Structure formats: C-alpha cells, structure tokens
Amino acid sequence: MHRILLAFYSRTGYTRTVAGELVAALDADVDQLDDRRDRCGIFGYLRCAREAMKKRTIQLLPPAYDPSNYDVVVLGTPVWAGNVSSPLRSYVAAHKAQLEQVAFFCTQGSSGAEKVFRDLADLCGKSPVATLAVNDRDINKHAYVQQLERFVTAITAALKPVGCLGDASPRGRAQSR
C-alpha cells in the first residue's frame, strides 16, 4: 500500500503551488483534479462561485490513482465564495468510502478556511488528521513554511507504523506489557 496521496484542484495556481511543496515534503503521489471546464476570466470566476455556493458536484476526468490504496489522502482546494471548490466536492462525493484517513489544506484570499474544513469533514464523514490554511499573499511571499512543516509533521505522525514480517500484533505495532 502506498502511504500518501494528495488530491487537489487549483484554478489560479495558488493551490497548485502549495500542493507541489506538499508532494515533495510528503513523498506523495499526486492527483490534480480536472473537469475540462473553462474557468478563466470573470465568467469562469462567477461559474466557480455559483457552483460552490450551490454545493454542486460536477463531472471530473477519471483520477490517476485509487484513493483506497493509501493510508492518508490529503485533499486540497481553493476557497470559492466561502466554500469547497466544486471539483474537490465532486472527488470527495465519489470517493469518500475509500478514504481511510484524510488531511485538508486550502488556499484563500483572506478567510473561509474554517467553514471549508467543517464542510470537508462532513463530506468525508471523518475528522482530518491535520489542516492547513494559507492566504494567497503568504504564498506570494513564501511566508508559510512553518505552517507547512507543522502540517507535514502531523500527517506523517498519523501514518500507521509498518509492521515487521512475522509480527502478529494488531496493525503491525509491537505491544508492551
């Protein structure tokens, strides 16, 4: 089983920037979600906001990886009108039964992360092992390194220890008496 999958959507590149750093830090496989819709310009922006506010799901291209093969799936989204992006909402709706453990990150203009994290926890049906919210201005200045390090540490701490061959203890953990 692979350890960590990072699935994310990015419209403007902010979420992609953070995702790239997380993939490197976590040695994760990555699934960049795509729906092939035109989301550029003012009309694209308005479409995104409308879909997010109405909590719509959309048709995505098939993901590259099966999330059931991972111990932790890190889910990343921009905050759209105070909500989860419709591509990530669609991914979670399609795969929530396959998500063993989750962690969430979002990028935002200024606010909305707390609501997005609550909504994602509700959509997934479980609490995240870690969360990370990064403001766009901090991405521009690369002023979120410590936040990112704490997030990575929390995710790696949540990974199950890999058991040794012949270890009969539950989940491969040695038991002490």
Secondary structure, DSSP 8 states (H G I E B T S, - for coil): -EEEEEEE--SSSHHHHHHHHHHHHHT-EEEE--------HHHHHHHHHHHHHTT--------SS-GGGEEEEEEEEEEETTEE-HHHHHHHHHHGGG-SEEEEEEEESSS-HHHHHHHHHHHHTS--S-EEEEEHHHHHHT--HHHHHHHHHHHHHHS-----TT--SGGG-----
